[in-house]
Amino acid sequence: MSYRIHANTAARCSGRKWTIAGVLLLASATCYAGTTPLDIMLLRANDQVAKFVEAFSEVKCTEHVEQVKYRPDGKVDLKEDSTYDYLVILTNAGGEITLDESRLAVHEQKKDEKKRVSMLVSNGFATLFLVFHPYYSPGFRFTDLGEDPINGQAFHKIHFEHIPGMRSPAALALRGREYPLELAGMAWIDPQTGIIARITGGLNEGMLDIGLKSLETEVDFAPVPFRDTNRVYWFPSQAVVEVESPRQHWRNTHHFTNYQKFSVSTDEKVAQK
């Protein structure tokens, strides 16, 4: 069985056997009287995520992907490395976010057809931060677990857990059906700015009835300066996705480097009759 996992906010079925589709208001804290410190922090995170959606769609980068499949004894069965020119376009139309990824292969390891080893294909998990978009955040419970610095910088560790029956930012598309994923995890947020430095997520429980034992992901962000602006954005630097079925185990690591701004222009011509 081949597995294809991608965090795609459009939640589409791809026709593959396995697809995980992640459907991962600008508001000022001063507008809400009586809010708790956690509420204010979440509102600032909402604002950062909204700005990030626009900024992330204006950059391209280099993505290096390491795919590993493990044997039952935990040893590496197969490893593949690939490099891509990567960009993602995030748009917000009518409150619904859609994500389109583009990968242009710089180097792709040739597949050994004789081995017929099924590898995990994971796309889009760098956008796990969309859990904090206000369109989806009402479907989660958030708990402030207190300060937890990263590299000497102050961050608060925020636990999030999906509320059953509420809108989920992730779903598993399998044979034409969609199965909401009960995500839970942690996010490290700057309480003053709402910047997300790290986020982890996974399933509260496995979905063994459809062959998914566990799903875990971790995304790290790092500041990226640009010459034409004084603003520093925190973009994904690494995303790790680990998946287990009752008989198979995969781990993919995505590294993102060399962020650059790009512009898109279009020309329209009217054909002369």
C-alpha positions in Angstrom: 0.0 0.0 0.0 1.3 3.4 -0.9 0.9 6.3 1.6 0.7 9.9 0.7 0.3 12.5 3.5 -0.1 16.2 3.0 -1.4 19.1 5.0 -3.6 20.8 2.5 -6.0 23.5 3.7 -8.4 22.8 0.7 -9.1 19.3 2.1 -9.3 17.7 -1.3 -9.3 14.0 -2.2 -6.4 13.2 -4.5 -7.5 9.8 -5.7 -4.5 8.2 -3.9 -5.0 5.4 -1.5 -3.9 7.5 1.4 -4.1 11.3 1.7 -4.1 13.4 4.8 -5.5 16.7 4.1 -4.8 19.4 6.7 -7.2 22.3 6.8 -4.8 23.8 9.0 -9.7 38.1 12.1 -7.3 40.2 12.7 -8.2 41.3 16.2 -6.6 43.7 18.7 -6.4 42.5 22.3 -7.4 46.0 23.4 -10.8 45.5 21.9 -11.7 42.8 24.4 -12.2 43.8 28.0 -11.7 41.2 30.6 -9.6 38.9 28.5 -7.1 36.6 30.2 -3.4 36.7 29.4 -3.9 33.5 27.4 -6.7 35.1 25.4 -4.5 38.1 24.6 -1.7 35.8 23.6 -4.0 33.8 21.3 -5.3 37.0 19.7 -1.7 38.1 19.0 -1.0 34.7 17.5 -4.2 35.1 15.3 -2.7 38.4 14.1 0.7 36.9 13.4 -0.8 33.9 11.5 -2.9 36.2 9.3 0.1 38.3 8.4 2.2 35.1 7.9 -0.3 33.8 5.4 0.3 36.8 3.2 4.1 36.9 3.8 4.6 33.1 3.2 3.0 33.5 -0.2 5.6 36.0 -1.3 8.7 33.8 -0.8 10.4 30.8 -2.2 13.0 28.6 -0.7 15.0 25.4 -1.1 13.5 22.3 0.5 15.6 19.2 1.2 13.6 16.1 2.0 14.9 13.0 3.7 12.6 10.0 3.6 13.3 7.0 5.8 11.4 3.7 6.1 12.2 1.5 9.1 12.3 -2.2 9.6 10.3 -3.8 12.4 13.5 -4.0 14.5 13.9 -0.2 14.2 16.8 -0.3 11.7 16.7 1.7 8.5 15.2 -0.2 5.6 15.5 2.5 2.9 16.5 6.1 2.8 15.9 8.6 0.0 17.0 12.2 -0.3 15.6 14.9 -2.6 15.9 18.7 -3.1 13.4 21.1 -4.5 12.7 24.7 -5.3 9.7 25.2 -3.1 6.9 27.7 -2.8 3.5 27.7 -1.3 0.6 30.0 -2.0 -1.9 30.6 0.8 -5.1 32.5 0.1 -8.0 33.4 2.2 -11.3 33.6 0.3 -14.5 34.0 2.3 -12.8 32.9 5.5 -11.6 29.6 4.0 -7.9 29.2 3.6 -6.6 27.3 0.6 -3.1 26.1 0.1 -1.2 25.3 -3.2 2.3 24.0 -3.1 4.8 23.9 -5.9 7.9 21.8 -6.0 10.5 21.9 -8.8 12.9 19.1 -8.5 16.6 20.1 -8.2 17.6 16.6 -7.3 15.4 13.5 -6.9 16.8 10.1 -6.0 16.0 7.5 -8.5 13.5 4.9 -7.2 14.4 1.3 -7.1 11.4 -0.3 -8.8 12.7 -3.8 -8.0 12.4 -3.3 -4.2 8.9 -1.9 -4.4 9.2 -0.3 -1.0 6.4 2.1 -0.3 7.7 5.4 1.0 5.8 8.1 2.8 5.1 11.3 0.8 4.4 14.2 3.2 3.6 17.7 2.0 2.4 20.9 3.6 3.1 20.2 7.3 5.2 23.4 7.5 1.8 25.1 7.7 0.7 23.4 10.9 0.6 26.8 12.5 -2.8 27.3 10.8 -4.2 25.6 13.9 -4.1 29.1 15.4 -6.1 30.7 12.5 -9.3 32.1 14.0 -11.4 30.2 11.5 -10.2 26.9 13.1 -9.1 27.8 16.6 -12.7 27.8 18.0 -12.5 24.0 17.5 -9.7 23.7 20.0 -9.1 23.9 23.8 -6.0 25.9 24.7 -4.0 25.7 27.9 -1.1 27.9 28.9 1.5 25.7 30.5 3.8 28.6 31.4 7.2 29.9 30.3 9.5 27.6 28.4 12.4 29.5 26.8 14.0 28.5 23.5 17.6 29.5 23.0 17.3 31.9 25.9 14.3 33.7 24.4 11.0 33.8 26.3 8.2 31.7 25.0 5.0 30.3 26.5 4.2 26.6 26.0 0.6 26.4 24.8 -1.2 23.0 24.7 -4.0 22.6 22.1 -6.5 19.8 21.8 -9.3 19.4 19.2 -12.9 19.4 20.5 -14.8 16.4 19.0 -17.6 17.5 16.7 -16.0 20.9 16.0 -14.4 22.0 12.7 -11.1 20.2 12.4 -8.0 21.6 10.7 -7.0 18.2 9.5 -8.7 15.2 7.9 -7.8 11.9 6.4 -9.1 11.3 2.9 -9.4 7.6 2.2 -11.4 6.0 -0.7 -13.6 9.1 -1.2 -14.3 9.6 2.5 -12.9 12.2 4.9 -12.1 11.3 8.5 -11.5 14.2 10.9 -8.2 14.0 12.8 -8.4 14.6 16.6 -5.2 16.6 16.7 -3.5 17.6 19.9 -0.1 19.2 20.5 2.0 22.0 21.8 3.0 25.4 20.5 5.7 27.7 21.8 4.5 31.3 21.4 6.1 34.7 22.2 3.5 36.3 24.6 4.4 39.8 23.5 4.2 39.3 19.7 2.3 36.1 19.1 5.2 34.7 17.1 5.2 30.8 16.9 8.7 29.4 17.3 7.8 25.7 17.4 4.7 23.5 17.1 4.2 19.8 17.6 1.1 17.8 16.9 -0.3 14.3 16.6 -3.4 12.2 17.1 -5.1 11.8 20.5 -5.7 8.2 19.5 -4.8 6.0 16.6 -7.2 5.1 13.8 -6.4 1.4 13.6 -9.8 0.7 12.0 -8.4 2.3 8.8 -4.8 1.3 9.4 -3.3 4.4 11.0 -1.5 3.6 14.2 0.1 7.0 14.9 0.9 10.4 13.4 3.3 12.8 14.9 4.8 16.0 13.5 7.1 18.8 14.7 7.8 22.1 13.0 10.5 24.5 14.0 10.5 28.2 12.9 13.5 30.6 12.6 13.7 34.4 11.9 14.4 35.3 8.3 15.3 39.0 7.6 14.9 40.6 4.1 16.8 43.6 2.8 13.7 45.6 1.7 11.9 45.6 5.0 12.7 46.0 8.7 10.2 43.3 9.6 11.6 39.9 10.5 9.4 36.9 9.7 9.6 33.5 11.4 9.5 30.9 8.6 9.6 27.1 8.9 13.2 25.8 9.1 12.4 22.1 9.7 9.3 19.9 9.6 9.4 16.3 10.8 6.6 13.9 10.0 6.5 10.4 11.5 3.8 7.9 10.7 3.1 4.3 11.8 0.7 1.7 10.5 0.4 -1.7 12.3 3.2 -3.1 10.0 5.1 -0.1 8.7 7.0 2.9 10.1 8.2 6.1 8.2 9.9 9.3 9.1 10.3 12.3 6.8 12.4 15.4 7.6 12.0 18.6 5.6 14.7 21.3 5.8 13.8 24.8 4.4 16.7 27.2 3.6 17.6 30.1 1.3 14.4 32.0 1.6 14.0 34.7 -1.1 11.2 37.0 -2.1 9.7 36.7 -5.5 7.2 38.6 -7.6 4.7 37.3 -10.1 3.6 39.4 -13.1 1.1 38.5 -15.9 0.7 39.9 -19.4 -2.7 39.9 -21.2 -2.9 40.1 -25.0 -6.0 40.3 -27.1 -5.8 38.3 -30.3 -6.4 40.3 -33.4 -9.0 38.9 -35.8 
